[in-house]
Amino acid sequence: MNWDAIGAVGEIVGAVAVLVSLVFVGLQVRQSADQTRKSNVLARADMTERVMRTMGDTVSELARHTELASAFRKVMFESSELTPIEQTTVLTYLNVWLQRHRTAYLSVSDGLIDARVVTDFDNTTKWYLSAKVFADEWGHAQRNGLFTGEFADHVNRELLPDEAKRA
């Protein structure tokens, strides 16, 4: 064999090696992308479960604290006057609820949790805001800058009762 033939064989072997390397790299990239997708699905499921747990933890506060349950009952079912302590207790509960709702809402917007979680938060918040005391507190919190942006727009547009919108 002459040197030209050996060079040609070397070029062919080199080209085949480059093609095999590219195929291998392509398979590695595909496998890595699949692993990343699977990891993201698991992380999203974990984050969704955590947010749902905070929802349950917040609501279960009503069962653990008699004073809160009593004040909540007055607001939602009896329309009774609240003592200053009851008012502070129940409005603090509402604000904690709304903060957690906002976290869930923004997490969905960022693609971090399942959107179905917000439906549960929305339904509960809509029910809470049907009580005048809670609707008034929502307005007060907004005027003080506690709730602004996308979440506030969402609540005002979708969850706030019409009579509270006019107030």
N, C-alpha and C positions, 0 to 999 in steps of 0.2 A: 504494500500500500504506500502510496506517496503521501506527502504532507498535505496536499490539497484535499485528498479523500478523508484523511484523518481529521482535518479541520472541519470538513462538511459534516462528518459523523458527530463531532463534538458540538457543532452548532445545533444539530437536530436533537441530540441528547439534552443540551441546555434548554432548548425551546420546550421540549416535553417536560423537563423538570420544572420550568416556570409555570406551565399550564397545570401540572399536578399540584404545585404549590398554591396556585390561585384557587383551584377547586377546593383544596383542603382549607384554605383561609375562608372561602365562601361558606363551607359547611360549618366551620367554627363560629363565624359571625351569625349564621342562622341559629345554631344551637344556643349561643349566648343570648340572642334576642328572645328565643323561646323561654329560656330560664328567667330572663328579666321580666317577661310578660307574666309568667307564673308567679314570680315573687311579688309583682305588683298586685296581682289578684289576691294573693294571701294577705298582703299588707292592707289592702283596701277592706277585705273582710274583717281583719282584726280591728282596724280603725272604726268600721261601722259598728262592730260589737261593742267597742268601748263607748262610743257616743250613745248607743242604745242603753248601755248600763248607766250612764250619767242621767239619762232620762228617768230610768227606773229608780235610781237613787234619790233623785229630786222629789219625785212623786211619793216615794215611800216615807219621806220626811213627815208627811201628813199623818201617817199611821204611828210614827214613833213619838210625835210630840203633841200632846193633848191640847196645849195652848194654841199651837199653830192650827190644828184640826178644827178647833172651836172657832177661831177667827176666820178660817177659810170657809167654814160652813155658813157663818154669818154673811160673808161676802157673796157666796155663790147661791145659797139657797134661802136665806132668810131676809136679806136686805136690812139687817139690824145695824144699829149704831155700834161702832167699834171703840173700845177704849184706846187711849194713845199707845199703850203697849201692844195691844192686838193689831192696831194699824201698822206699827213698825214691824211687827213680826210677819204679818201677811204680805206687806209690800216688799219686805226683804226677800221673802220666798218668791214672789212674782219676779223680782229683778234677777234673782239667781236663775230662775226658769228661763227668762228672756235671754240672759247671757249664754246659757247652754243652747238655747234654740238658735241664737245667732252663730255660735260656733258650728253647729250642725249645718246651718244654711250655707255658710261660707265654705265649709269643707266639701259640700256637694258642688258648689261653684268651682272649686279648685280640683274637682275630680278625685278627692281623697276618700269619699264614702259613697255608699249607695244612695241614690236620690229618694228612694222609698222611705228612708228614715225621716226626711223632712216632712213628709205627709203626716206622720204621727205627731211631730212637734206642731205642725200647722193646725191640725185639728184641735189639739189641746189648747194652744194659744188662742185660737179663735173662740173657743168656749170660755176661757178665762176672760178675754176682753169683752165678752157679752155682759159682764158685771161692771156696773158704772164705776165702782171704786178702782177696778183694775184698768179700765179704759182711761180714767182720769190719770192714773199713775203712769200709763204709757205716754200720754201727752206731756206730763210733767218731766219724765225722763228724757223725752225728745227735746223739749225746750232747754234742758240742761246739757244737751249734747251727748247724752249717754248712748243713744241709738241714732245713728245717721247712716247715710249711704244706701247700698243695695238692700240690706236687711230691713231697714226702716221703711224704704219704699215698698218692699214686699208686704210687710205687715200692714201698712196703711192702705195699700191697694187691695190685698186679698183677704186679710183677716179681721180688720177693724170693722165693727158693725157700722152701718150707715148713720145711725143716730150719733155715734161718737165722732164720726168724720165731720159732722155739721157743728159740733160743739166747739 
